[in-house]
């Protein structure tokens, strides 16, 4: 092929490529929404307000003493642990109080990929999935207290504490709930059905352990001996977060379908929808609102009750 033919062929190729690119339809982004269990896209309901921006916040917990929300930020999750997770303090109106409360420096700190979180007593617990450890911090100072390794864990996820130094931790792919005693002993508390990719964990007002599944819409209550004492259902499946109010009402967030179910003596109903990646939420008991991290959307959603 001579140089003229080569140039002509290259020019035609570039023209066809550019024409192909221009022929594609332009698409602008849609308002915030999620695809529900019926496969329909639902826009964010009008009673939900969203604030950002965070770094892949998977869970939050509420500190009533300081009237602040603690948001776990996963950092740059990857194949190699990079010790860049941090904890933000957020005001109840969604504005930032402290961007990096835990994580301002790495001196004396190891925190890779914090997922679930809980406050019990004066202790903040988090499931650091990047290193397969449960880490605890002094709630007043943020200082690290302890790190307990979870041997053989698949993906440690939701966590709750009883205020006496015992924590309960879900392992989603292994369909397991661990119990971690105050002296750091790790035992299997429950495994297998009815656990089906368990995620969010909470303590109810009677000291029982409540857990929700990603694999279905079950909401399961265990007593402290590991016996199932109640089984309920959220409206949709794929659930991540669960909180329990003083009157026993449960709220469950679906990370898969973007809804929040309310469960009480009358049954279950959806009270909010269209929340993409609605993860492990917390309850702000002073402002009476749910706060819902939205994972890769780097935002928090707020729902006044």
Beta strands, then each sheet from edge to edge (+ up, - down):
strand 1: 33-35
strand 2: 41-43
strand 3: 48-52
strand 4: 57-63
strand 5: 68-73
strand 6: 86-91
strand 7: 96-102
strand 8: 114-120
strand 9: 123-128
strand 10: 133-138
strand 11: 144-149
strand 12: 156-161
strand 13: 167-171
strand 14: 176-180
strand 15: 186-191
strand 16: 198-203
strand 17: 209-213
strand 18: 218-222
strand 19: 228-233
strand 20: 239-244
strand 21: 250-254
strand 22: 260-264
strand 23: 267-272
strand 24: 282-284
strand 25: 289-293
strand 26: 299-304
sheet 1: 1+ 2-
sheet 2: 3+ 26- 25+ 24-
sheet 3: 4+ 5- 6+ 7-
sheet 4: 8+ 9- 10+ 11-
sheet 5: 12+ 13- 14+ 15-
sheet 6: 16+ 17- 18+ 19-
sheet 7: 20+ 21- 22+ 23-
end
